Every structure is written in structure tokens, then in C-alpha cells.
Amino acid sequence: TLYVDCANLERYYITQADLTLPEQSLVTQSEKAKSISDVEAIRLCESEIKPDLSRPDTFDRGIMSTSVQRHKTTGNLTVRFPFKASNRLDMALSHDAKCVVSGPFTADVVITES
């Protein structure tokens, strides 16, 4: 597999099969990402975070501070939001989450204390 970045910032991944089957049209990474809604990206991010919390039932996302950014070249979505969750001592702690969603089932998550 190789990729081609075009002048309009669109990226195509091309496989050997794509070259041997010319009747198939190539799809850009940003077109592939359109199949993932902002809501789905946020839910995926939350589902990756909650299992790592001491008390996942106390997870409280800052809804008004949630943002989703779409990256045209890679097709990835970056989800950012603050959240609070309690530790085992029942102390509410503030965190910031950044998730890079690269497919409908894949998210890389970084959590920092705020």
C-alpha cells in the first residue's frame, strides 16, 4: 500500500488491487471519514476512556466544551473534551481527553489531569 497526497490536500491510499482493477474508483481518506459522524466519534472516545477509570459510573463529560475536528488529508477526527470522574476515594478529579479516531472502531486516547 502506498499513499498519494494531492495538491488539494486530499490523500488516497492505493493498493496493488486498486491498480489491477481500474473499474473501481478510488476514495479519499476524507470521504471515508464521512461515514463516521461526530456523535459516533465522541461515543467511541468515551467508550475507550471509561474502562480505564476507577469509577466509570462517575464519568461526566463537559458537553459544551466538546469539539470534533476533521483532518482533510488523513481523514482522522480529533475529539477533545474535559471530563470529571471520581477516584476510589470518591474525590472528583478533572481531566482533559484527546482522541484521534482513525476508523469506526479505532481511537488513540490521551488523558491528562487538568
Buried (B, 14 or more C-beta within 10 A) or exposed (E): EEEEEEEEEBBBBEEEEBEEEEEEEEEBBBEBBEEBEBEBBBEBBBEBBBEEBEBEEBBEBBEEEBEBEBBBBBBBBBBBBBBBBBEEEEEEBEBBBBBBBBBEEEBEBEBEEE
